[in-house]
Amino acid sequence: MSAGKEAEEQEAAWDFMKYMATPEIQAEWHVGTGYFAINPAAYEEQVAQDAYVDMPQLQTAVQQLQATTPSVATQGALMDMIPEERKIMEAALESVYNGEDADKAFDDAVKQVNAAIEQANKARGN
C-alpha cells in the first residue's frame, strides 16, 4: 500500500481501509456527508433507514443511482486521459503521505496532467 513503510504500518493501514468499507461505517459516512456509500449494503443499515425517514431526499439520490441503466449517457466524463490523470494524482498523494512537500508534489502533478491533456488533444487533432 505504501512503499517504504514498515509491514506493521501497512497492515494497520489495510485494516483501517477494510474497517472504513464496512456497511456500518459506510452507512454512518453516507448519512453524515450525503455522499454515496461505496458498500451497497450500507443502505440497508438501520442508521441509513432512520435517516431516510428524516431526510427522504437522501434516499432519493440513492434510488435514482441504483435505478439508472448503464449507457453512454451515464458513464461519466469521457476524457481519454482520465486514467492517466488519476495515476498522476495518486502518485502525488502517495509522495505527500511519504513526506514530500505538498505544494511541490501537486505543482508537479498539475504540470503532468496539463501535459497529458495537451497530448490527448493533439492526438484528436485539437
CYANA upper distance limits for C-alpha pairs under 8 A (distance plus 0.5 A):
  1 MET  CA     10 GLN  CA      6.76
  1 MET  CA     13 ALA  CA      8.38
  1 MET  CA     14 TRP  CA      8.10
  2 SER  CA     10 GLN  CA      7.07
  2 SER  CA     94 GLU  CA      7.81
  2 SER  CA     98 ASN  CA      8.50
  5 LYS  CA      9 GLU  CA      6.85
  5 LYS  CA     10 GLN  CA      6.92
  6 GLU  CA     10 GLN  CA      6.82
  7 ALA  CA     11 GLU  CA      6.57
  8 GLU  CA     12 ALA  CA      6.59
  9 GLU  CA     13 ALA  CA      6.65
 10 GLN  CA     14 TRP  CA      6.68
 11 GLU  CA     15 ASP  CA      6.61
 12 ALA  CA     16 PHE  CA      6.64
 13 ALA  CA     17 MET  CA      6.75
 14 TRP  CA     18 LYS  CA      6.75
 15 ASP  CA     19 TYR  CA      6.63
 16 PHE  CA     20 MET  CA      6.62
 17 MET  CA     21 ALA  CA      6.83
 18 LYS  CA     22 THR  CA      7.09
 19 TYR  CA     25 ILE  CA      7.81
 20 MET  CA     25 ILE  CA      6.25
 20 MET  CA     26 GLN  CA      7.09
 21 ALA  CA     25 ILE  CA      7.21
 21 ALA  CA     26 GLN  CA      6.47
 21 ALA  CA     38 ILE  CA      7.48
 21 ALA  CA     39 ASN  CA      6.84
 22 THR  CA     26 GLN  CA      6.52
 22 THR  CA     39 ASN  CA      7.47
 22 THR  CA     42 ALA  CA      8.16
 23 PRO  CA     27 ALA  CA      6.39
 23 PRO  CA     39 ASN  CA      6.45
 23 PRO  CA     40 PRO  CA      8.02
 23 PRO  CA     41 ALA  CA      5.90
 23 PRO  CA     42 ALA  CA      4.63
 23 PRO  CA     43 TYR  CA      8.36
 23 PRO  CA     45 GLU  CA      7.51
 24 GLU  CA     28 GLU  CA      6.96
 24 GLU  CA     42 ALA  CA      6.65
 24 GLU  CA     45 GLU  CA      6.99
 25 ILE  CA     29 TRP  CA      6.63
 25 ILE  CA     42 ALA  CA      8.28
 26 GLN  CA     30 HIS  CA      6.41
 26 GLN  CA     37 ALA  CA      5.97
 26 GLN  CA     38 ILE  CA      7.46
 26 GLN  CA     39 ASN  CA      7.03
 26 GLN  CA     42 ALA  CA      6.11
 27 ALA  CA     31 VAL  CA      6.64
 27 ALA  CA     37 ALA  CA      7.19
 27 ALA  CA     42 ALA  CA      4.99
 27 ALA  CA     43 TYR  CA      6.74
 27 ALA  CA     45 GLU  CA      6.83
 27 ALA  CA     47 VAL  CA      7.05
 27 ALA  CA     48 ALA  CA      6.21
 28 GLU  CA     32 GLY  CA      6.43
 28 GLU  CA     47 VAL  CA      7.16
 28 GLU  CA     48 ALA  CA      7.74
 29 TRP  CA     33 THR  CA      6.38
 29 TRP  CA     34 GLY  CA      8.31
 29 TRP  CA     35 TYR  CA      8.16
 29 TRP  CA     37 ALA  CA      7.83
 30 HIS  CA     34 GLY  CA      5.72
 30 HIS  CA     35 TYR  CA      5.73
 30 HIS  CA     36 PHE  CA      6.28
 30 HIS  CA     37 ALA  CA      5.94
 30 HIS  CA     48 ALA  CA      8.15
 31 VAL  CA     35 TYR  CA      8.22
 31 VAL  CA     47 VAL  CA      8.04
 31 VAL  CA     48 ALA  CA      6.66
 31 VAL  CA     51 ALA  CA      7.11
 31 VAL  CA     58 LEU  CA      8.27
 34 GLY  CA     58 LEU  CA      7.04
 36 PHE  CA     62 VAL  CA      7.47
 37 ALA  CA     42 ALA  CA      7.02
 37 ALA  CA     43 TYR  CA      8.13
 41 ALA  CA     45 GLU  CA      7.63
 42 ALA  CA     48 ALA  CA      7.73
 43 TYR  CA     48 ALA  CA      6.19
 43 TYR  CA     49 GLN  CA      7.60
 44 GLU  CA     48 ALA  CA      7.21
 44 GLU  CA     49 GLN  CA      7.08
 45 GLU  CA     49 GLN  CA      6.86
 46 GLN  CA     50 ASP  CA      6.45
 47 VAL  CA     51 ALA  CA      6.67
 48 ALA  CA     52 TYR  CA      6.74
 49 GLN  CA     53 VAL  CA      7.32
 50 ASP  CA     54 ASP  CA      7.36
 51 ALA  CA     55 MET  CA      6.18
 51 ALA  CA     56 PRO  CA      8.07
 51 ALA  CA     58 LEU  CA      8.27
 52 TYR  CA     56 PRO  CA      5.10
 52 TYR  CA     57 GLN  CA      7.92
 52 TYR  CA     58 LEU  CA      6.72
 52 TYR  CA     59 GLN  CA      6.15
 55 MET  CA     59 GLN  CA      8.05
 56 PRO  CA     60 THR  CA      6.88
 57 GLN  CA     61 ALA  CA      7.13
 58 LEU  CA     62 VAL  CA      7.41
 59 GLN  CA     63 GLN  CA      6.59
 60 THR  CA     64 GLN  CA      6.63
 61 ALA  CA     65 LEU  CA      6.71
 62 VAL  CA     66 GLN  CA      6.64
 63 GLN  CA     67 ALA  CA      6.52
 64 GLN  CA     68 THR  CA      6.69
 68 THR  CA     74 THR  CA      8.32
 69 THR  CA     74 THR  CA      8.27
 70 PRO  CA     74 THR  CA      6.31
 70 PRO  CA     75 GLN  CA      7.20
 71 SER  CA     75 GLN  CA      6.74
 78 LEU  CA     82 ILE  CA      8.46
 80 ASP  CA    120 ALA  CA      7.60
 81 MET  CA     85 GLU  CA      6.64
 81 MET  CA    116 ALA  CA      7.09
 81 MET  CA    117 ILE  CA      7.16
 81 MET  CA    120 ALA  CA      7.07
 82 ILE  CA     86 ARG  CA      6.53
 83 PRO  CA     87 LYS  CA      6.86
 84 GLU  CA     88 ILE  CA      6.76
 84 GLU  CA    113 VAL  CA      8.44
 84 GLU  CA    116 ALA  CA      8.08
 85 GLU  CA     89 MET  CA      6.70
 85 GLU  CA    113 VAL  CA      6.14
 85 GLU  CA    116 ALA  CA      8.00
 86 ARG  CA     90 GLU  CA      6.53
 87 LYS  CA     91 ALA  CA      6.57
 88 ILE  CA     92 ALA  CA      6.77
 88 ILE  CA    109 ALA  CA      6.55
 88 ILE  CA    112 GLN  CA      7.69
 88 ILE  CA    113 VAL  CA      7.58
 89 MET  CA     93 LEU  CA      6.65
 89 MET  CA    106 PHE  CA      8.33
 89 MET  CA    109 ALA  CA      6.76
 90 GLU  CA     94 GLU  CA      6.61
 91 ALA  CA     95 SER  CA      6.62
 92 ALA  CA     96 VAL  CA      6.80
 92 ALA  CA    105 ALA  CA      5.87
 92 ALA  CA    106 PHE  CA      6.67
 92 ALA  CA    109 ALA  CA      6.77
 93 LEU  CA     97 TYR  CA      6.70
 93 LEU  CA    105 ALA  CA      8.26
 94 GLU  CA     98 ASN  CA      6.67
 95 SER  CA     99 GLY  CA      6.94
 95 SER  CA    100 GLU  CA      5.96
 95 SER  CA    105 ALA  CA      7.48
 96 VAL  CA    100 GLU  CA      5.15
 96 VAL  CA    101 ASP  CA      6.71
 96 VAL  CA    102 ALA  CA      5.99
 96 VAL  CA    105 ALA  CA      7.24
100 GLU  CA    104 LYS  CA      8.12
100 GLU  CA    105 ALA  CA      7.21
101 ASP  CA    105 ALA  CA      6.67
102 ALA  CA    106 PHE  CA      6.59
103 ASP  CA    107 ASP  CA      6.43
104 LYS  CA    108 ASP  CA      6.58
105 ALA  CA    109 ALA  CA      6.70
106 PHE  CA    110 VAL  CA      6.53
107 ASP  CA    111 LYS  CA      6.89
108 ASP  CA    112 GLN  CA      6.78
109 ALA  CA    113 VAL  CA      6.59
110 VAL  CA    114 ASN  CA      6.52
111 LYS  CA    115 ALA  CA      6.66
112 GLN  CA    116 ALA  CA      6.71
113 VAL  CA    117 ILE  CA      6.69
114 ASN  CA    118 GLU  CA      6.70
115 ALA  CA    119 GLN  CA      6.64
116 ALA  CA    120 ALA  CA      6.60
117 ILE  CA    121 ASN  CA      6.58
118 GLU  CA    122 LYS  CA      6.67
119 GLN  CA    123 ALA  CA      6.69
120 ALA  CA    124 ARG  CA      6.96
121 ASN  CA    125 GLY  CA      6.75
121 ASN  CA    126 ASN  CA      5.44
122 LYS  CA    126 ASN  CA      5.86
